Structures are given as structure tokens and as C-alpha cells.
Amino acid sequence: MTRFLKTAALAAALALGGLVSAPAFAGEMNVTIVAGHPPVFRWVKHANQTFIPAVNKALEGTGTTINWSEQYGGSLAKVGDELEAVEEGLAEIGLVASLFDPAKLAVQNVTYFTPFVSSDSTFISGLMDKMQTENADMRASWEENGLVYLGGAIGIDDYLLMTTFPVNAISDLEGKKIGAPGPAVNWLKGTGAVGVSGNLTTYYNELKTGVYDGVIVFASAALPGKLYEVAPYITKVGFGAQYAGGLAANKDWFEGLDPVVQKALRDAAEVDRVAYQQDLDASVTKFLGIMQANGATITEVDEAFRKQWAFGMDNVARLWAEKLDSEGKNGTAVLKTYMETMRAAGATPVRNWDQE
């Protein structure tokens, strides 16, 4: 297969000129995979250690081999720009962070508008992987942007509050600047804190220099990011586990592939999700222990604190769903499906966002 053109200018020419890459059948293929985060983060590590080897293994004996170009850590696309890199053909496959592309992948962010629902990231990632293909609205979001969702859900463990100061009451947050990823900024409404949109690649320096007084983050990233060094107070609020994106391919490229290669990519994405989640589940408690051993102070709030926080917020889920409804994206239906599925699986939300 002729390699996809790798500059933005040529990609634009491809789109405007109506050029089409030759179909990819048996033979040698060049494939670029992109991620905005560096390999120190688990989902990127598994792209290298699990997804790619699984694809290669599945293609053994088929006559097709892939030469991989792995572009991580902003080398080709920054966090939140992965979708555009894949859409434009700068990469064939991307770890697309729906969390940081809320305009184009709005319905994919349902978990971030429904905090305090469940800390079970294994279940949430499996459910959201399934919804990407079975739910028409979620499937359409990918297709409208020229992508095909492969799988490999990036499940995120229960979010924590990490601060430079102790948190004993919600009033302690008054006037404090707290960094949070994308829609999670909404979780701070009603607390008195000043929410600032940010991401893992900048948290350490922003905490160290006083730009932030704290961040909303998860244990499995906080340890490799060494955030405990600059925000040693860890408060387990119970914000819940989340879905932050997954593996997606350029639609035109993917549809031109031999079905054997298509299946290899989809199957490998599922292998990646399972391996990633097992790795994640085994690490969370261990990582909290390591941070504590390195000087962090860990506290867990009680149910009264958790309810005060949850019910002190606007119903961000309803507002989000109504906004999407007005745009023709069936936000209310997606919210209802997600919440009902979670409750049916045994989740006991602190607040039933869809029923108010």
C-alpha cells in the first residue's frame, strides 16, 4: 500500500483533490499510530506492548506485514489533536482522547458528566466499548469525523483530588485553583473552587509553580507523573471511574483494508482493552501505597461529604444532555441508556442524574 502522506499540507491536498489511497491487501504496509500522551501513561504503553504485537501475531501467515511508526508524546499530535491527525491522514490509527475533543465527540463524554456513579473502571470501559458500536449516536460521532472506532477503551480509575493543602471540608476549596481534565471542571461547581481546564502533561509544573493549588486526577497516572511530590494531600472523594477514549482508525483507510487486516485490528483492540484493564486494576492500590510511602497523606471522605459535594453541583448531566438534544445528538437518550445500564449492573449512584 502507498504510505499515507505525512504532512498537513499534503493531507489537505488529499482531501481537496479527492485523491484516494490504494486499497491495502496482502503485502507490506506502513502504518502510523499516534498518541498525544507519552508512553509513561498506561494506555500508550499498551499500544506499544499489547496492541501492536497482537496485530502482528494475528497477521502471521496471511502474507501481510506492517511496518509501524509510533508517534507518541506530542511528536505528531498534542493531547486532544489525535482525532484530527487521524482524520486528515497524518496517522492511520490513533489513541483518540474523546475527553479532550468534547465538541466532536460529545456523546462519548457521558461518563464525565455523570460523576459519583461507579468506581468500577473495568465495567465502565467494557460498557463504553460496546456502546461505541451498538449505540447509533456514538457510532455516528466517529463516522462524522472520518473515523472508525476499533475498541481498546481507555478506562480511568476512580478520580482523586490532589492538593497542596489538606482538605477536611468542602469549604477548604474556597478560592483555590484546581486543574481538571475537560468536562471534569464541572465537578468543581458549587465548591467555591476555581476550576481550570488542564491535562496530565502539564500538571506537575503547574502545581510546582503555583498555577494550580490542586488537580483532579487518578492514582494510576498520579504516580508515574510524580504528582505526589508537588501535591502531597490526596483526598479520595469518589468521583468515579471514567471512559476517556480509545483506538480509532482513519475511515477511508480502514475501509480499503483486506477484511483479514480489519479483523486483526479490531481483535487486537479488544486484547489491548483487557490487558490494559487488568494492569490498571492491579496497580491502583499499589500506586496509592507507593505515594503514601513517599510522603503523601491519603484521606477518604465519608458519605455525607460525598453527598454534599454531589448535590451541591448543578445537574451537569441534564444540562449537557439538553444541549446535545438541541443539536440533534440525542443526549438525553444516551444519558438514560448509560445510567440505566449502570444501575442494572449494580451501581448505586450518589445522584441519579437522569431522573431529576
N, C-alpha and C positions, 0 to 999 in steps of 0.2 A: 504494500500500500504506500502511496505517496504520502510522506510525512506532512502533517498539518503545518501550515505557515505559522511562524512563531513570533511575529511582531504585530503590534496593534494596527499599524498602518496596512499591512497586508491582510490582516483579518478583516478590516473594514472593506478592503477591496473585494475580498471573497464574498462578503455579504452583499455589497452593492452590485457586484458584477455577475452575481448568480452562478459563480463557479461552484462545482461540486466535487468533493474528493472522491477518488476512485473507490469502488467497493472493496472491502478488505476480506479476502478469502485466504486459503492456505498460503503460507509463506512467512516472511519476516515482517514484523510490524514495529513501528516506532510509536510509543505511547508515552505522553507526558501526564504525570499526576501532580496535582498542586494542592497545597495547604498553606493557609496564612500563618498558622501557629508552627513553632519549631518541633522537632521530634522529641524534645523533653516531655511533651504532653502525650498522654497515653494513646489518644485516638490517632495521632500522627505516627507514633511508634508502631502501632499495629498495622497501619497502612503498609509500612515497610516490612515488618516482621511476620505479618499474617496474611493480609490481602494479596499482596504481590506474589508471595510464594504459593498461595492457594490457586491463583490464576495459572501460574506457570505449571504447577503439578497437574491441573485439570487439562492442560493443553498438550501434555506429553503424549506423543504418538499420534497427534492429529495432523502433523505437518505444519502447524502454525507455531511460531515462537515470537515473543515480544521483547523488544529492547526498551527498557524502562528508563525514563528520565524523571527523577524525583525532585520536585521543586517545592521545598518546604521553607517555613520561617520567613515568608515575605520575599523570597528570591524571585518569584514571578508575580505573586499577588499577595496583598496585605490581607489581614483578617477582615472579612466582610466583602472582599473583592473576588472571592473564589468563583462565585456564580458567574460573574461577568467574564472571567478568564476562560471558563469552560464554554460559556455561551458563544463567545467570539472565536473559539477555536485555538486559543493560545495554549490550552491544555485539553486533552481528550477526557480526562477524569479529574474530579476534584472532591476534596473533603469540604463540602459546601456547608458553611455555618449559617443555617437559617436564622439563628439567633441574631446575627449581625446583618441580616438582609430583610428587615421586617416589612419593607414596602413591597418587595417582590414575592416574598414567601410568608405572607401574613398569617394564613391559617395554620402553617407549621408551628407557629409560636404559641399555640393554645396552652401548653403547659406553663409557660412563663406568665400567663395572665390568670393562672389558677394556682397560686401558692397555697401551702398548708393542706395539700391533698394526700400525698403519699411520699414516703422516703424510699420506696422500692424501685430503684432505677432499672433493675433487670426487667420487671414487668412493664414499666413505662416505655423502655426502649423497644421491647418486643411489640407492644401495642402500637406504638407510633410507626414502627417499620411497616406493620400490617396496614395501618391507616393510609400510608403514603400511596399504596397501590389500590386499596379497596374503596377508599373514600374519594368520590368524584372531584370534590373541591380541592383536596390536597393533591391529587394526581394532576389536575389542571394547572396548579401553580407551577409545577415543574415544567410541564409541556409548554405553557405560555412563555417561558423563558428559554426555550430551546434545549431543555434538559430531559433526561430520563433518569428516574431515581433507581439506583441499584440496590440499596439497602445499607447495612453497616451502621445502624443508628448510633449516634453519639449520645449515649445515656450519661447523665451527670448526677453524681451522688448528692445527697442532701446538702443544700446550701447552708453555709455558716456566716456569721458576722465576725469579722476580724478587725480589731480596732487598736489604736494606740493608747486607749484609756479603758478602764473597767466599765462594764455595763451591768448595773444592778436593777435598773428600771428604765422604761421607755423614755422617761424624761431626761435621762442621761444623754440622749441623742440630740437634744435640742441645739440647733445651730451648727451641728457637726457636718462636715463634708464627707459623704460616703460614696465611694465609687461602686458602680454596679453594672452588670452587662445588659445592654439593650433594654428590653421591657422590664427587667428586674428593678429598674429605677422606680417603677410604680409601687414596688413593695414598701418604699420609704414614705409614701404619702400618709399623713396622719401622725407621723412620729416626731415631727419637728426637725428632722434631719434634712440637709440639703443634698438631694440625690444628684450624682454626676455620672453620665454615661462613660464607661471605660471598658477595658478588656485586660486579660491576663498578661499581655506582652508589655504593659506599661505600669501595672500596679506597684511593683516593687519600688521603682524610682519615684513614683508619685507619692507613695507613703513616706519614703525616706526623706523627701524634700518638703513634706508638709502640704502638698497639694490636696491630699486626702487625709482625713482623720481615721478612716477605716474603709473596708471594702466588703461587699457581699461576694463570697467565693466558696469553693468546695474543697474538701480536705485533699482529694487526690491530685489537685493542681496546686494547692497552697504549699505542700511540702516541696515538690520539685522547684517551685517558684521562690522558695525560701521566704515566704511572706511572714512567717513567724518571727523573723529577725527584726522586722520593722513594724509589725502589728501583733504583739505578743498576747493580746487578750482575745481568746476565741470563745464566742458565745454560740451555743447550739440552740438556735431559735426554732428549728423545724420547718424551714421554708419549703422543704420538699425536694425530691429528685426531679430532673427535668430532661427534656429532649432538645438537643442543640443543633441537629442537622445530620448529615450522612453522606454517603458516597453517591455521586451523580455523574452521568456521562453526557457529553455533547450528543443531542438527539440525532442530528443528521449523520454523525459519525457512527453512532451505535446502531442505527437502523441499516447502515451499509455493511455491517459485520456479518460474517457467517453465523448462523444460529448456534453453532457449537461454541464460538467465542462469546456470544451473548450470554449463553448459559453459564460458561465458565466465570464470567464477570459477576453475574447475579449470585451464583453459588458461593463464590469466594467472598462476596459481601456479607453473606449470612455467616460463613465461617468466621469472618472478622468480627461481626457483632457478638457472637457467642464467646469468642476468645477474649475480646476486649472487656466484656461484662464480667467474665469470670476473674480476670485480672483486677478489674476495678473493685469487685466485691471483696476480694481477698486483701485489698490494700487499705481500705478506708480506716478501719480500726487501728491497723498497724501504723498508718501515717499520723493519725492523731496522737498515738503514743510516742512516736518519734519527736513530734513537735513539742509535746509536753516535756519530754526528756531534755529537749534543747532550750527549755526556759519558758515555754508558752504556758499561760494559765487558761484552763478549759473549764467552762461552766455551762450548765444546761438549764434553760428556763423552765418554769413549771407551766401547767396547763392554763392557769389564769393569765399569765404573761402572754402566752401564745394566743389566747382568745382575744385579749385586749389589743394585741397588735393586728390580728386578722380583721376584727370587727371595727377597728379604728380607721381602716382603709376605705376608700371608695370601692364600690363593686367594679373593679377594673375589668373583670371578665365580661360583665354585661355591657359596659361602655365599649370595650373592644369589639364584642360580637355585633352590637348595633351599628357601629361604624362600618364593619365589613358588610353587614346586610345592606347598608345604604349604597355600597359599591358593587352589589350583586354577587357577593362572595359567600353567602350562607354561613356567616359567622355563628349565628345562634344555633344552627343545626350542628355545626362542628363542636361547639361548646357542649351541647346537650349529649351528643354521642360520646364524647370523651369522658364527661363526668359520670354518665350512667354506666359506662363500661368500667370505670374505676370503682364505683360503689359496688357493682355486681361482683367484682373480683375481691371484695373485702376491704377496700379502702374506707376509712372513716374521716372524711374531710373535716377540718376545723370549721370551715364555712362552705356551704353548698352554693357556689357561685351562680349556678344555673337555675336555682329555684327561688330566687328573690325577685 
